[in-house]
């Protein structure tokens, strides 16, 4: 069910703008607590919501030039058409500011593509959810965090953009835990997982540039991933040693013996990236070194991994397989200026049979 705009008793004392046409306006009773009422109606992700009054929704819509009744996407799993206005309702509930709305709309579009496969991301028992990575000038325009505590709490834009996407999937598409959402364990990122890349401090081209977009474009990349895990290396001073150290950590994503199964994100912090910057390493050079250090002996593959039985593995011509498919490791630069830590984020089943990263340009800013 799509949450409608609401009117509380306090709203009736003011002259509110007319409710947008496609969402029903409901009124909470004088004795109702609107916050509890929204919990009771099943709209919440478990945290309190901002009541989506007609005034607040109208203000949210001022953040885009797109028409309120324009269909943004067909949202899985129930395949319900979702309009700009409906996204705005959920953005209000999540605590967004109007200037965040173009990013939210683009994230919804990208997450509802066949390539990303939101239905599969929900239905899998693996503990993954949509992760939003933002690139380009809009990061600064709306005050996103790409520095200290970048994968944590404390930044309104990061937290509410990611939360809105999850609310849209829940309230519009019907992707609720215990129903279509069958995650065995879940992870805190299923509330909200959104961050910006530190492009200015990076020694490399941005993720968006690597994926074919110009530096001046603002983009959203959606990735189906689990929670981040810290990679600690406070000793390596040479880039070769640090690359080997990071590779050892990345080998454990999913399972150390699994090859070509899951994509992953490597979030490189400024102190770690300085090792590669000082040595003049390009991102491609780092990718090559990581790949070299993440080859898995075919004989170590578990039985039936990727459809290969133990007997068949002995007849495979190659002796080693790479941990990740070509393009399956995304490298992003972010984090605080102090701390020799990076992070690995494991994805879900890679390729067309699972979920693929999707990047869309943010328009109508």
VOGU-3710 file (C-alpha; in Angstrom, 3 decimals, decimal comma):
1> xxxxxxxxxx> 0,000/0,000/0,000  1,226/3,476/-0,835  1,060/5,725/2,241  -1,233/8,662/1,494  -0,631/12,217/2,507  -2,029/12,933/5,941  -3,658/15,709/7,855  -3,404/15,975/11,624  -5,608/18,098/13,880  -2,917/20,795/13,980
11> xxxxxxxxxx> -2,998/20,988/10,180  -6,668/21,905/10,117  -5,942/25,230/11,784  -3,883/26,430/8,814  -4,553/26,867/5,126  -2,729/23,972/3,482  -2,024/23,720/-0,252  -4,237/21,223/-2,079  -3,159/17,622/-1,793  -1,448/16,246/-4,904
21> xxxxxxxxxx> -3,963/14,373/-7,044  -2,766/10,766/-6,992  -2,475/10,180/-3,227  -5,508/10,063/-0,996  -5,583/12,580/1,862  -6,514/10,961/5,146  -7,100/12,581/8,497  -5,956/11,176/11,796  -8,472/11,436/14,611  -8,042/14,090/17,283
31> xxxxxxxxxx> -7,151/11,394/19,830  -4,677/9,641/17,523  -0,945/10,081/17,820  0,158/10,396/14,162  3,505/8,740/14,878  1,867/5,708/16,457  -0,813/5,700/13,757  1,825/5,340/11,039  3,407/2,423/12,916  -0,021/0,815/13,255
41> xxxxxxxxxx> -0,674/1,172/9,513  2,555/-0,703/8,692  4,304/2,164/6,896  7,417/2,183/9,095  10,751/0,407/8,821  10,812/0,236/12,612  11,863/3,832/13,228  9,598/6,875/13,675  8,348/8,574/10,516  7,620/12,219/9,685
51> xxxxxxxxxx> 3,877/12,632/8,969  3,505/13,252/5,201  1,084/16,170/5,380  -0,079/17,865/2,207  2,096/20,864/3,047  5,204/18,755/3,532  4,637/16,738/0,353  4,096/19,930/-1,672  7,323/21,350/-0,256  9,173/18,118/-1,099
61> xxxxxxxxxx> 7,924/18,284/-4,688  9,503/21,725/-5,031  12,853/19,909/-5,167  12,228/18,619/-8,706  10,851/19,924/-11,990  9,292/16,553/-12,761  5,493/16,334/-12,775  3,951/14,796/-9,626  2,033/12,208/-11,666  5,039/11,104/-13,750
71> xxxxxxxxxx> 5,737/7,394/-13,284  9,271/6,952/-11,975  9,419/3,161/-11,932  7,472/-0,044/-11,544  8,492/-1,201/-8,082  9,121/-4,881/-7,297  8,058/-7,262/-5,962  4,388/-6,323/-6,513  5,231/-4,398/-9,711  3,320/-1,271/-8,716
81> xxxxxxxxxx> 3,669/1,956/-10,685  5,314/4,615/-8,526  4,923/8,311/-9,307  7,133/11,258/-8,412  4,551/12,280/-5,844  4,534/8,843/-4,202  8,311/8,952/-3,902  7,943/12,420/-2,361  5,519/11,059/0,255  8,059/8,436/1,295
91> xxxxxxxxxx> 10,867/11,006/1,202  8,922/13,164/3,663  8,436/10,188/5,976  12,158/9,349/5,782  13,154/12,914/6,762  14,556/14,123/3,421  14,949/17,732/2,389  13,496/18,773/-1,005  16,937/19,174/-2,569  17,579/15,459/-2,010
101> xxxxxxxxxx> 14,600/14,434/-4,148  16,421/14,237/-7,533  18,914/11,790/-6,005  16,112/9,735/-4,479  14,173/9,588/-7,748  17,259/8,410/-9,633  17,998/5,793/-6,977  14,455/4,430/-7,287  14,768/4,285/-11,082  18,110/2,452/-10,931
111> xxxxxxxxxx> 16,980/0,004/-8,248  13,886/-0,989/-10,229  15,753/-2,078/-13,363  15,932/-5,680/-14,517  19,727/-5,517/-14,230  19,640/-4,707/-10,527  16,863/-7,249/-9,898  15,320/-5,850/-6,727  12,876/-8,755/-6,516  15,796/-11,185/-6,337
121> xxxxxxxxxx> 17,651/-9,008/-3,836  14,586/-9,152/-1,592  13,775/-12,820/-2,068  17,281/-14,162/-1,480  18,059/-15,465/1,989  21,479/-13,768/1,757  21,784/-10,649/3,913  22,029/-8,041/1,148  20,196/-4,849/0,302  20,562/-1,863/-2,050
131> xxxxxxxxxx> 23,618/0,341/-1,506  23,629/3,825/-3,070  26,904/5,494/-4,109  26,656/9,120/-5,252  29,164/10,853/-7,522  29,441/14,301/-9,053  28,727/17,913/-8,047  25,410/17,157/-6,347  27,325/15,591/-3,429  28,405/19,044/-2,296
141> xxxxxxxxxx> 25,186/20,786/-3,281  23,132/18,709/-0,853  25,817/18,282/1,813  26,547/14,563/1,559  29,328/12,951/3,582  32,272/11,275/1,870  34,735/11,658/4,764  34,894/10,539/8,382  32,282/7,963/9,408  31,210/7,825/5,761
151> xxxxxxxxxx> 29,526/4,427/6,124  27,937/5,307/9,454  25,493/7,723/11,002  25,493/11,502/11,362  24,706/12,875/7,897  21,102/13,669/7,054  21,422/13,386/3,276  23,223/10,037/3,363  20,816/8,484/5,840  17,493/9,778/4,530
161> xxxxxxxxxx> 18,185/9,159/0,831  18,960/5,522/1,519  16,000/5,214/3,875  13,583/6,605/1,291  14,538/3,953/-1,233  13,905/1,256/1,352  10,533/2,776/2,287  9,481/2,898/-1,384  10,370/-0,766/-1,797  8,426/-1,579/1,388
171> xxxxxxxxxx> 5,379/0,652/1,039  4,921/0,738/-2,732  6,427/-2,554/-3,869  5,398/-4,643/-0,872  8,928/-5,779/-0,005  8,414/-6,345/3,712  10,551/-8,550/5,985  8,974/-11,928/6,651  6,984/-11,700/3,431  8,895/-11,290/0,142
181> xxxxxxxxxx> 11,998/-10,146/2,034  13,418/-13,507/3,105  16,855/-12,453/4,389  18,115/-14,953/6,970  20,016/-12,396/9,033  19,592/-9,006/7,369  22,039/-6,207/8,100  21,757/-2,646/9,453  22,243/-1,308/5,926  18,774/-2,544/5,036
191> xxxxxxxxxx> 17,493/0,507/6,910  19,679/2,825/4,842  23,025/2,459/3,072  24,004/5,508/1,051  27,271/7,448/0,802  29,229/9,758/-1,474  32,647/9,143/-2,989  35,537/11,437/-2,015  36,490/12,390/-5,547  38,595/15,423/-4,672
201> xxxxxxxxxx> 40,895/13,454/-2,373  41,161/10,430/-4,631  44,255/9,566/-6,682  42,029/7,961/-9,298  39,058/8,624/-11,545  35,730/8,314/-9,761  33,487/5,268/-9,859  31,112/7,136/-12,177  33,926/8,057/-14,576  35,124/4,472/-14,574
211> xxxxxxxxxx> 31,593/3,473/-15,544  31,537/5,857/-18,502  30,155/9,154/-17,155  31,899/12,550/-17,415  33,320/14,187/-14,295  30,707/16,955/-14,375  27,795/14,493/-14,274  26,039/13,675/-11,017  25,228/9,987/-10,769  23,823/7,258/-8,578
221> xxxxxxxxxx> 25,234/3,724/-8,567  23,135/0,965/-6,996  24,865/-2,172/-5,698  23,330/-5,143/-3,876  25,574/-5,665/-0,861  25,888/-6,755/2,726  27,227/-4,689/5,618  30,811/-3,360/5,411  33,696/-5,180/7,054  36,824/-3,376/8,231
231> xxxxxxxxxx> 40,189/-4,250/6,682  43,057/-3,349/9,023  46,598/-2,772/7,761  48,708/-0,338/9,758  52,087/-1,742/8,719  52,329/-1,916/4,918  54,321/0,987/3,518  54,867/-0,284/-0,037  51,932/-0,426/-2,466  52,695/-4,031/-3,409
241> xxxxxxxxxx> 52,450/-5,150/0,215  49,261/-3,193/0,833  47,659/-4,573/-2,327  48,500/-8,103/-1,221  47,096/-7,374/2,243  43,811/-6,031/0,860  43,587/-8,995/-1,504  43,823/-11,435/1,402  40,872/-9,721/3,047  38,837/-9,589/-0,162
251> xxxxxxxxxx> 39,377/-13,322/-0,674  37,216/-13,976/2,389  34,126/-12,196/0,993  31,360/-14,732/0,603  33,784/-17,583/1,298  37,566/-17,909/0,751  37,028/-20,857/-1,621  34,350/-19,232/-3,782  35,418/-17,898/-7,184  33,375/-15,766/-9,594
261> xxxxxxxxxx> 30,374/-15,985/-7,270  29,910/-12,491/-5,813  30,854/-8,963/-6,846  32,280/-6,690/-4,151  33,079/-3,070/-3,347  36,478/-2,042/-2,006  36,278/1,269/-0,144  39,834/2,622/0,063  40,478/5,214/2,775  42,687/8,305/2,265
271> xxxxxxxxxx> 45,595/6,978/4,350  45,649/3,717/2,419  45,192/5,432/-0,945  48,215/7,622/-0,159  50,428/4,532/-0,523  49,206/4,085/-4,078  49,233/7,796/-4,870  52,864/8,170/-3,767  53,859/5,240/-5,987  51,949/6,603/-8,980
281> xxxxxxxxxx> 49,610/3,643/-9,182  46,500/4,003/-11,316  43,260/2,307/-10,362  43,869/-0,163/-13,187  47,278/-1,042/-11,707  45,686/-1,669/-8,329  43,002/-3,833/-9,944  45,693/-5,884/-11,693  47,680/-6,391/-8,497  44,564/-7,380/-6,570
291> xxxxxxxxxx> 43,534/-9,844/-9,260  47,006/-11,406/-9,295  46,802/-11,950/-5,545  43,251/-13,275/-5,577  43,582/-16,323/-7,813  41,969/-19,447/-6,364  43,263/-22,943/-7,096  40,566/-24,923/-8,876  41,366/-27,900/-6,663  40,284/-25,868/-3,627
301> xxxxxxxxxx> 36,820/-25,133/-4,992  34,063/-26,667/-2,852  32,007/-29,432/-4,403  29,374/-28,129/-6,828  30,624/-24,537/-6,543  29,281/-22,705/-9,595  27,986/-26,060/-10,824  31,400/-27,727/-10,817  31,582/-31,108/-9,078  34,760/-32,354/-7,436
311> xxxxxxxxxx> 35,317/-34,840/-10,284  34,733/-32,226/-12,976  37,104/-29,774/-11,337  39,968/-32,167/-12,026  39,304/-31,970/-15,787  39,155/-28,161/-16,000  41,990/-26,903/-18,160  42,780/-23,838/-16,069  44,461/-24,383/-12,731  43,248/-21,150/-11,150
321> xxxxxxxxxx> 40,208/-18,905/-11,285  39,972/-15,232/-10,289  38,011/-14,298/-7,180  35,897/-11,795/-9,125  34,563/-11,677/-12,671  35,816/-8,893/-14,960  34,389/-5,644/-13,604  33,147/-7,417/-10,497  35,259/-5,431/-8,013  34,257/-1,775/-7,686
331> xxxxxxxxxx> 36,858/0,506/-6,098  35,593/3,634/-4,323  37,601/6,263/-2,422  36,029/7,522/0,823  36,588/7,915/4,548  38,293/10,063/7,161  41,784/11,497/6,800  43,138/9,569/9,768  43,144/5,789/10,082  44,826/2,984/8,160
341> xxxxxxxxxx> 41,570/1,134/7,527  39,660/0,272/4,373  36,443/-1,689/3,901  35,114/-4,603/1,883  31,427/-4,930/0,988  30,413/-8,292/-0,419  27,651/-8,423/-3,001  25,048/-10,957/-3,985  25,133/-13,457/-6,895  26,998/-11,746/-9,714
351> xxxxxxxxxx> 25,963/-11,417/-13,323  22,623/-11,673/-15,148  21,403/-14,503/-12,914  21,747/-12,314/-9,821  22,211/-8,567/-9,449  24,445/-6,236/-11,430  25,591/-2,730/-10,408  23,556/-0,033/-12,161  24,612/3,600/-12,666  22,173/6,339/-13,719
361> xxxxx> 22,749/10,036/-14,223  20,795/12,387/-11,954  18,679/14,721/-14,058  16,102/17,450/-13,364  18,322/18,868/-10,606
//
